[in-house]
Amino acid sequence: MDSRGFDSAGRVFSNATEMWAEELGSTAKPAASSTAEAEAAPPAAAGNGGVGEEAGGGEKRKEWYSKAIAYWQGVEASTEGVLGGYGCVNDADVKGSNAFLRPLLTERFGNAKRHLVALDCGSGIGRVTKNFLLRHFNEVDLVEPVSHFLEAARENLTGCMDQGEDSHRAANFYCVPLQEFTPEEGRYDVIWIQWCIGQLPDDDFISFFNRAKVGLKPDGFFVLKENIARNGFVLDKVDNSVTRSDSYFRELFKKCGLYILSVKDQKELPKELFAVKMYALVTSEPKMQNTGKRRRPKNSPRMIRS
């Protein structure tokens, strides 16, 4: 996070610390590991965790979030709206997500029948839930801070609610921002976070993941699907979001106590858009997998180079 970045108005920042100090004021704290904080935090039911302002609160932080909400409140509750005028990427997005998730579900949970539950974070109008998550999960909960998006999600998913135990249904709808959300303990096999984490400053990013860990079942995992900056970061002054680089994300994952299980690039997006990566994240270090390469016998001689 020492790399320089810039905002949409053309201002250059020497590093992320400088940018966050400008955006959030002197109360903004450097992003530090808070694993101990997560371990000490008591389990909480889904809803308002009340931690957003504790992570370095103040008026400027409130302004940061309120400006973002105001922006999205002015956006049409449609696929075209939530995708910023690029509704054409929906099919490629769903295709890429399916290809990424399917083998991970088998790897983590096996092929035996299991009642799978997912959480769709920043769910918007329910696009990801309807087109993708409900193919794989028996239940999906949605959390979204923009009320008219969530109402549209309810309408869009009307035919996927209140069905039998073995069906695939949208179960719960939470109108709560991620910086204030704490999931129900041990409910989710997968917590899916797509195109929304850029609204959270680094300290709230870390706090969110540390709270969200309690929501995972054994062998459960996170998937973060997000725009990627080439270097450093790009601050969008219009909707108050930050596009982070791959190295920026990886440093934050370490501070969250998360390990990368798998990572993959999203394909078939328009060239003018940011690159997109998908990260599968787990709370304990993954075991080394067999690469298929033949191991050299212990007593065989090494190659001698002249």
GUKOLPA-285715 format. One record per residue (C-alpha): residue in three letters; chain; x, y, z; residue number from 1. Coordinates in pm, 1 decimal. Layout:
% residues N
(ALA A (X Y Z) NUM)
...
//
This chain:
% residues 306
(MET A (0.0 0.0 0.0) 1)
(ASP A (302.9 224.3 -32.8) 2)
(SER A (242.0 264.4 -406.6) 3)
(ARG A (119.0 597.7 -533.3) 4)
(GLY A (-230.6 644.2 -666.7) 5)
(PHE A (-456.1 912.1 -802.9) 6)
(ASP A (-817.9 1026.9 -801.8) 7)
(SER A (-1062.9 1087.3 -1085.1) 8)
(ALA A (-993.5 1461.3 -1066.1) 9)
(GLY A (-627.1 1398.9 -1150.2) 10)
(ARG A (-475.5 1451.6 -806.0) 11)
(VAL A (-177.2 1227.0 -733.1) 12)
(PHE A (-118.7 1076.3 -387.5) 13)
(SER A (220.5 943.0 -279.0) 14)
(ASN A (52.5 651.0 -98.3) 15)
(ALA A (-280.9 525.4 31.9) 16)
(THR A (-220.5 663.8 380.6) 17)
(GLU A (-206.0 1014.6 239.1) 18)
(MET A (-524.7 959.0 40.3) 19)
(TRP A (-722.7 820.6 334.5) 20)
(ALA A (-605.4 1102.6 560.2) 21)
(GLU A (-738.2 1348.1 302.4) 22)
(GLU A (-1069.6 1167.0 257.4) 23)
(LEU A (-1142.3 1064.7 617.3) 24)
(GLY A (-949.0 1322.7 818.6) 25)
(SER A (-702.5 1279.4 1100.1) 26)
(THR A (-924.2 1016.0 1267.3) 27)
(ALA A (-845.9 767.9 989.7) 28)
(LYS A (-619.0 498.3 1133.6) 29)
(PRO A (-359.5 305.0 932.5) 30)
(ALA A (-486.0 -36.5 824.0) 31)
(ALA A (-336.3 -278.6 1074.4) 32)
(SER A (-396.0 -642.1 1146.8) 33)
(SER A (-694.3 -693.1 1371.3) 34)
(THR A (-698.7 -1071.8 1404.9) 35)
(ALA A (-689.1 -1043.5 1781.2) 36)
(GLU A (-983.4 -805.6 1767.9) 37)
(ALA A (-1178.7 -1057.8 1562.1) 38)
(GLU A (-1098.6 -1340.6 1802.2) 39)
(ALA A (-1215.3 -1133.5 2097.3) 40)
(ALA A (-1536.2 -1013.5 1932.3) 41)
(PRO A (-1848.6 -1199.6 2051.5) 42)
(PRO A (-2070.9 -1363.8 1788.1) 43)
(ALA A (-2356.5 -1141.8 1675.6) 44)
(ALA A (-2675.4 -1188.0 1479.4) 45)
(ALA A (-2700.8 -1047.4 1129.9) 46)
(GLY A (-2762.1 -675.5 1132.0) 47)
(ASN A (-2602.8 -358.1 1257.7) 48)
(GLY A (-2265.9 -438.4 1411.0) 49)
(GLY A (-2220.7 -78.0 1520.1) 50)
(VAL A (-1849.2 -80.6 1436.4) 51)
(GLY A (-1820.8 150.6 1139.3) 52)
(GLU A (-1738.0 462.5 1338.5) 53)
(GLU A (-1518.4 277.6 1588.4) 54)
(ALA A (-1275.8 203.3 1304.5) 55)
(GLY A (-1171.0 568.6 1303.4) 56)
(GLY A (-1498.6 762.6 1294.7) 57)
(GLY A (-1584.6 1125.7 1247.3) 58)
(GLU A (-1780.4 1356.3 1027.7) 59)
(LYS A (-1562.7 1303.0 722.2) 60)
(ARG A (-1618.1 927.9 743.5) 61)
(LYS A (-1994.4 983.9 760.3) 62)
(GLU A (-1965.4 1211.7 458.0) 63)
(TRP A (-1764.7 944.3 273.2) 64)
(TYR A (-2043.3 689.3 312.0) 65)
(SER A (-2336.4 927.1 272.1) 66)
(LYS A (-2198.4 1057.0 -57.8) 67)
(ALA A (-2166.8 702.1 -188.4) 68)
(ILE A (-2521.4 612.5 -83.8) 69)
(ALA A (-2654.0 934.4 -238.9) 70)
(TYR A (-2486.1 844.9 -567.1) 71)
(TRP A (-2639.6 497.2 -582.0) 72)
(GLN A (-2980.0 624.6 -473.7) 73)
(GLY A (-2983.5 817.8 -798.8) 74)
(VAL A (-2912.3 508.6 -1010.8) 75)
(GLU A (-3190.5 316.0 -1181.9) 76)
(ALA A (-3267.2 -22.5 -1024.8) 77)
(SER A (-3189.4 -224.0 -1337.3) 78)
(THR A (-2907.8 -440.4 -1468.9) 79)
(GLU A (-2794.4 -154.4 -1688.6) 80)
(GLY A (-2800.9 80.9 -1391.0) 81)
(VAL A (-2609.9 -128.6 -1139.3) 82)
(LEU A (-2349.6 -219.2 -1403.0) 83)
(GLY A (-2282.0 144.1 -1484.0) 84)
(GLY A (-2425.1 131.6 -1834.0) 85)
(TYR A (-2246.6 -193.2 -1917.1) 86)
(GLY A (-2533.5 -438.2 -1891.2) 87)
(CYS A (-2362.7 -623.5 -2175.8) 88)
(VAL A (-2106.7 -768.8 -1931.1) 89)
(ASN A (-2370.5 -964.7 -1737.4) 90)
(ASP A (-2340.7 -1288.1 -1935.6) 91)
(ALA A (-1959.7 -1292.3 -1930.8) 92)
(ASP A (-1963.3 -1210.5 -1559.7) 93)
(VAL A (-2196.7 -1498.2 -1477.4) 94)
(LYS A (-2000.5 -1737.1 -1698.5) 95)
(GLY A (-1672.6 -1645.4 -1529.4) 96)
(SER A (-1818.4 -1673.6 -1179.3) 97)
(ASN A (-1964.8 -2017.0 -1253.1) 98)
(ALA A (-1632.9 -2145.7 -1387.1) 99)
(PHE A (-1451.1 -2015.7 -1079.7) 100)
(LEU A (-1693.0 -2134.6 -811.3) 101)
(ARG A (-1796.3 -2479.6 -933.4) 102)
(PRO A (-1463.9 -2661.8 -874.3) 103)
(LEU A (-1415.5 -2484.2 -542.0) 104)
(LEU A (-1745.4 -2617.6 -410.2) 105)
(THR A (-1641.7 -2971.6 -499.7) 106)
(GLU A (-1295.9 -2924.8 -352.6) 107)
(ARG A (-1423.1 -2785.9 -22.0) 108)
(PHE A (-1744.8 -2982.2 28.2) 109)
(GLY A (-1716.2 -3292.8 -190.9) 110)
(ASN A (-1989.0 -3439.3 -410.6) 111)
(ALA A (-2223.0 -3555.7 -135.1) 112)
(LYS A (-2558.3 -3378.2 -114.0) 113)
(ARG A (-2539.1 -3081.8 121.9) 114)
(HIS A (-2767.8 -2790.3 203.6) 115)
(LEU A (-2559.0 -2496.0 85.3) 116)
(VAL A (-2615.4 -2136.8 198.9) 117)
(ALA A (-2456.1 -1821.8 55.7) 118)
(LEU A (-2450.0 -1453.7 143.3) 119)
(ASP A (-2458.0 -1201.0 -143.3) 120)
(CYS A (-2283.8 -884.7 -20.8) 121)
(GLY A (-2364.8 -560.4 -197.8) 122)
(SER A (-2639.9 -754.9 -371.2) 123)
(GLY A (-2794.2 -460.4 -551.3) 124)
(ILE A (-3105.1 -569.8 -742.6) 125)
(GLY A (-3031.1 -940.2 -689.3) 126)
(ARG A (-2859.0 -983.2 -1026.8) 127)
(VAL A (-2583.5 -1212.0 -894.6) 128)
(THR A (-2822.3 -1407.2 -673.1) 129)
(LYS A (-3077.1 -1470.7 -948.0) 130)
(ASN A (-2841.3 -1538.2 -1238.3) 131)
(PHE A (-2569.4 -1727.4 -1055.6) 132)
(LEU A (-2580.7 -1801.9 -682.4) 133)
(LEU A (-2920.8 -1971.7 -682.5) 134)
(ARG A (-2784.5 -2227.3 -929.7) 135)
(HIS A (-2545.6 -2353.3 -662.9) 136)
(PHE A (-2703.0 -2275.1 -324.3) 137)
(ASN A (-3023.5 -2385.0 -153.7) 138)
(GLU A (-3051.6 -2052.5 25.7) 139)
(VAL A (-2909.1 -1709.9 -47.2) 140)
(ASP A (-2928.2 -1409.6 184.7) 141)
(LEU A (-2885.2 -1061.4 40.5) 142)
(VAL A (-2731.9 -758.3 210.6) 143)
(GLU A (-2755.9 -418.7 39.7) 144)
(PRO A (-2757.3 -62.2 182.2) 145)
(VAL A (-2953.7 106.2 -100.6) 146)
(SER A (-3320.4 55.4 -21.0) 147)
(HIS A (-3467.1 82.2 -371.5) 148)
(PHE A (-3213.6 -172.2 -499.3) 149)
(LEU A (-3314.0 -416.4 -227.3) 150)
(GLU A (-3684.4 -365.1 -300.6) 151)
(ALA A (-3612.7 -438.3 -666.3) 152)
(ALA A (-3428.3 -753.1 -555.6) 153)
(ARG A (-3735.6 -868.4 -363.1) 154)
(GLU A (-3948.2 -820.2 -673.2) 155)
(ASN A (-3695.9 -985.9 -903.8) 156)
(LEU A (-3668.4 -1286.4 -673.8) 157)
(THR A (-4038.1 -1325.5 -590.7) 158)
(GLY A (-4049.7 -1662.0 -764.3) 159)
(CYS A (-3747.6 -1779.5 -563.7) 160)
(MET A (-3886.5 -1728.7 -212.1) 161)
(ASP A (-4080.1 -1936.4 42.4) 162)
(GLN A (-4021.2 -2268.6 -132.0) 163)
(GLY A (-3953.1 -2619.1 -1.6) 164)
(GLU A (-3653.4 -2725.8 200.9) 165)
(ASP A (-3460.6 -2871.2 -95.1) 166)
(SER A (-3536.6 -2583.4 -331.4) 167)
(HIS A (-3315.1 -2290.2 -421.7) 168)
(ARG A (-3453.5 -1973.5 -267.1) 169)
(ALA A (-3374.6 -1618.1 -164.5) 170)
(ALA A (-3417.5 -1634.1 212.1) 171)
(ASN A (-3336.5 -1305.6 387.8) 172)
(PHE A (-3296.5 -944.6 277.1) 173)
(TYR A (-3088.9 -709.6 494.0) 174)
(CYS A (-3084.7 -335.5 422.5) 175)
(VAL A (-2756.9 -269.5 602.2) 176)
(PRO A (-2420.6 -128.6 482.3) 177)
(LEU A (-2127.7 -369.7 498.0) 178)
(GLN A (-1936.7 -154.1 748.1) 179)
(GLU A (-2221.9 -214.5 994.7) 180)
(PHE A (-2312.3 -573.0 906.6) 181)
(THR A (-2235.5 -882.9 1112.0) 182)
(PRO A (-2360.8 -1217.6 976.2) 183)
(GLU A (-2533.2 -1489.2 1172.1) 184)
(GLU A (-2275.9 -1721.1 1326.7) 185)
(GLY A (-2193.7 -2034.3 1126.0) 186)
(ARG A (-2466.3 -1987.5 862.8) 187)
(TYR A (-2277.1 -1959.2 534.1) 188)
(ASP A (-2081.6 -2194.6 313.6) 189)
(VAL A (-1978.5 -1905.2 88.3) 190)
(ILE A (-1982.5 -1530.2 141.7) 191)
(TRP A (-1977.3 -1369.4 -204.2) 192)
(ILE A (-1860.1 -1006.1 -226.3) 193)
(GLN A (-1871.7 -850.3 -571.9) 194)
(TRP A (-1817.8 -494.3 -696.7) 195)
(CYS A (-1888.6 -330.2 -361.6) 196)
(ILE A (-1581.4 -356.9 -135.0) 197)
(GLY A (-1432.7 -44.0 -292.8) 198)
(GLN A (-1680.9 159.4 -88.9) 199)
(LEU A (-1501.8 58.1 233.7) 200)
(PRO A (-1186.4 233.5 355.6) 201)
(ASP A (-902.8 0.0 454.4) 202)
(ASP A (-981.9 -10.3 826.1) 203)
(ASP A (-1350.1 -85.6 766.9) 204)
(PHE A (-1247.9 -344.1 503.1) 205)
(ILE A (-1044.6 -529.0 767.7) 206)
(SER A (-1313.2 -493.5 1034.5) 207)
(PHE A (-1578.6 -628.2 797.9) 208)
(PHE A (-1385.5 -942.2 708.7) 209)
(ASN A (-1295.2 -1009.7 1069.7) 210)
(ARG A (-1661.8 -988.3 1170.1) 211)
(ALA A (-1774.5 -1187.3 866.4) 212)
(LYS A (-1548.1 -1481.5 954.6) 213)
(VAL A (-1791.8 -1584.0 1227.7) 214)
(GLY A (-2058.2 -1632.0 962.0) 215)
(LEU A (-1869.7 -1910.2 783.4) 216)
(LYS A (-1935.9 -2279.9 835.9) 217)
(PRO A (-1640.4 -2520.2 869.2) 218)
(ASP A (-1464.1 -2527.9 530.4) 219)
(GLY A (-1662.1 -2219.3 426.1) 220)
(PHE A (-1487.5 -1946.3 229.7) 221)
(PHE A (-1514.3 -1595.2 91.1) 222)
(VAL A (-1512.0 -1498.5 -274.3) 223)
(LEU A (-1413.9 -1142.3 -354.0) 224)
(LYS A (-1472.1 -1036.9 -714.9) 225)
(GLU A (-1350.1 -687.3 -782.3) 226)
(ASN A (-1203.5 -434.4 -1024.4) 227)
(ILE A (-823.4 -419.9 -1019.7) 228)
(ALA A (-602.5 -114.1 -1070.6) 229)
(ARG A (-277.5 -166.6 -1260.4) 230)
(ASN A (-77.1 -5.4 -979.4) 231)
(GLY A (-154.6 145.4 -640.9) 232)
(PHE A (-511.6 267.7 -640.9) 233)
(VAL A (-765.1 486.2 -818.7) 234)
(LEU A (-1008.4 696.6 -613.3) 235)
(ASP A (-1341.1 771.2 -783.5) 236)
(LYS A (-1459.6 1107.1 -650.1) 237)
(VAL A (-1805.5 1062.4 -802.2) 238)
(ASP A (-1924.3 755.7 -608.8) 239)
(ASN A (-1656.3 754.3 -334.1) 240)
(SER A (-1503.8 419.8 -416.0) 241)
(VAL A (-1145.4 296.8 -441.4) 242)
(THR A (-1016.5 55.7 -703.2) 243)
(ARG A (-717.3 -125.0 -553.1) 244)
(SER A (-430.4 -306.7 -721.3) 245)
(ASP A (-369.7 -680.2 -677.9) 246)
(SER A (-75.9 -614.1 -442.4) 247)
(TYR A (-291.1 -371.1 -238.9) 248)
(PHE A (-558.4 -639.0 -196.4) 249)
(ARG A (-303.6 -903.5 -102.4) 250)
(GLU A (-164.1 -684.3 174.1) 251)
(LEU A (-515.1 -624.7 309.1) 252)
(PHE A (-588.9 -998.8 300.0) 253)
(LYS A (-283.2 -1057.5 519.6) 254)
(LYS A (-403.8 -795.5 764.3) 255)
(CYS A (-740.2 -973.8 773.7) 256)
(GLY A (-573.1 -1307.9 849.0) 257)
(LEU A (-700.7 -1452.2 519.6) 258)
(TYR A (-526.7 -1686.8 275.9) 259)
(ILE A (-576.4 -1708.7 -98.6) 260)
(LEU A (-714.8 -2050.3 -194.2) 261)
(SER A (-755.6 -1965.0 -561.5) 262)
(VAL A (-741.5 -1660.1 -788.0) 263)
(LYS A (-856.4 -1611.9 -1145.3) 264)
(ASP A (-897.8 -1330.2 -1395.7) 265)
(GLN A (-1240.4 -1252.7 -1535.9) 266)
(LYS A (-1237.1 -1285.4 -1915.5) 267)
(GLU A (-1435.9 -1130.9 -2200.6) 268)
(LEU A (-1483.6 -781.0 -2059.0) 269)
(PRO A (-1467.1 -463.4 -2270.5) 270)
(LYS A (-1108.5 -338.8 -2297.9) 271)
(GLU A (-1192.2 6.9 -2164.7) 272)
(LEU A (-1299.7 -132.6 -1826.9) 273)
(PHE A (-1078.5 -218.5 -1530.8) 274)
(ALA A (-945.2 -571.8 -1516.2) 275)
(VAL A (-1139.8 -793.9 -1274.8) 276)
(LYS A (-1008.1 -1069.5 -1049.0) 277)
(MET A (-1180.7 -1334.1 -839.2) 278)
(TYR A (-1019.6 -1437.3 -509.8) 279)
(ALA A (-1129.3 -1736.7 -302.4) 280)
(LEU A (-1022.1 -1663.6 56.3) 281)
(VAL A (-1002.6 -1895.1 358.1) 282)
(THR A (-927.4 -1841.7 725.0) 283)
(SER A (-655.6 -2106.3 757.8) 284)
(GLU A (-356.7 -2172.4 537.4) 285)
(PRO A (-447.6 -2412.6 253.3) 286)
(LYS A (-262.9 -2744.1 229.6) 287)
(MET A (-14.2 -2775.7 -53.8) 288)
(GLN A (-176.6 -2940.2 -353.3) 289)
(ASN A (-15.8 -3203.2 -575.3) 290)
(THR A (107.6 -3025.6 -887.3) 291)
(GLY A (143.1 -3346.6 -1085.7) 292)
(LYS A (520.9 -3300.9 -1119.9) 293)
(ARG A (739.3 -3602.2 -1049.8) 294)
(ARG A (956.8 -3557.7 -741.5) 295)
(ARG A (1332.2 -3626.9 -771.8) 296)
(PRO A (1442.6 -3929.2 -567.4) 297)
(LYS A (1632.1 -3824.7 -254.4) 298)
(ASN A (1955.7 -4000.6 -352.5) 299)
(SER A (1966.8 -3907.0 -721.0) 300)
(PRO A (2256.6 -3679.5 -818.1) 301)
(ARG A (2192.6 -3317.0 -901.3) 302)
(MET A (2281.9 -3182.9 -1242.3) 303)
(ILE A (2639.2 -3056.3 -1254.1) 304)
(ARG A (2672.8 -2737.2 -1454.7) 305)
(SER A (3007.1 -2655.6 -1616.7) 306)
//
